[in-house]
Amino acid sequence: PNLFRSTFEHAKREAPGEHWLRQQLEIFDGGSAQQRKRVLQEFLAYVQQNGSSNMEDRFSEIAQLFLIRLAAWFAMTLVTSFELLLQLKVFLAFLEYREQVYVRTFFESGVVVPLVQSLTSDFDIADEVRCLVLVLLRLLAANGRQYKEALCSQGVVNSVRMCISDGLCWETLKAAGRLLCELFIGNPDHQLKILDTLQDLMAAKVPLTRRVGAQAVISLLQGAQDTTPLLCEPARRRTLVERAVPMLDVQDLSVAADAYCLLCSLVRNFNCDELLFGFAMAQLSNARDTDDWLRLELEAEELLGDAVRDTPQVGGRHQDMVSRIHATIAQAFAATARTREQDANDGDHTKQQFKEAANINVQFCQAFWNEAGHILKWGLLLYLAKRNPTFCDKLVQAGLTETLLMCLVDVAHPVRQAAALAEL
């Protein structure tokens, strides 16, 4: 008798998942585009219902055959953009457990090439699809240096740069930045090109593009240890500072905040404070503009008047400016009341009121954001002063204390006033 008969029969018997996927594979091979779409949907539903084990244990070698079929179909449907999002979700399901057999299949099947090409302007693809492509490529790159080098050899860095230049969705741009960071780590042969790309992004015209470059560099400074050799080069640090400082003047406060974080990270990691000394002195010089001092003096004279100019006032100039603000608000309310009486009969008062409120809101937001951007520059200046006592002495001699006092009494800029009070 054959003592191993039961063992052989058990090994030959297909698992339920393997048998189910074989049937789906037959439908996929002979079906239309709509039938293939249903196969992919049923596959995702089956994986979600039976998610306790990995692909190989669940489907055996049939899963690899299915992935190869799907890789070929993706290259065919890329031109027509047929259900690309659904196909990418299936790809992501294969990478959920980071099984190396399927990671190798992605590269051996050649599907990496159309994936990289889908990021370029050659294909009119939605940002949502590009975002999933970027996530998929990052998961592939996270499996080791050989896969990162393979992706870079396919021109993924240039494709990602083109995707960032054309992208409009912030989630897509963030995914692109994360992919560049992942490609940089542990990939010394291509680190120089990636870092140059990030520097170029910081000099772009689109604010979101500049944010991607700045945030990616910040992540590299805070994360991987092998970023130090390139960033330790004096020329590299100087270039990053030269790219980041102009970003502080961008109207988009998010861009300015990213530039502030990047500059602080560079100073903290490499003690390159001297690269920003010129910026700090220029900022102090601009803040000591005689026009601001003259404006404060004229406002004081206007508020005090000839009759009470020699009479001490409680609170000094600050109290008078507050009184002027209160008077202006009272006048505005009085004007609104008169307008309401005049327009009571025509029904347009409500619309006019909404327009005035919206205009005031826009003006307030614009003033607040301008003040906040100014505070970022001053925050960087004071950060340098606290780190360097010698440089702090130079700033004080150049008029730092007087400038803070001027900001303190200038109620026309309340955000700046509050920050100056805290520092004093």
Order of alpha helices (4+ residues) and beta strands (2+ residues): alpha-alpha-alpha-alpha-alpha-alpha-alpha-alpha-alpha-alpha-alpha-alpha-alpha-alpha-alpha-alpha-alpha-alpha-alpha-alpha-alpha-alpha-alpha-alpha
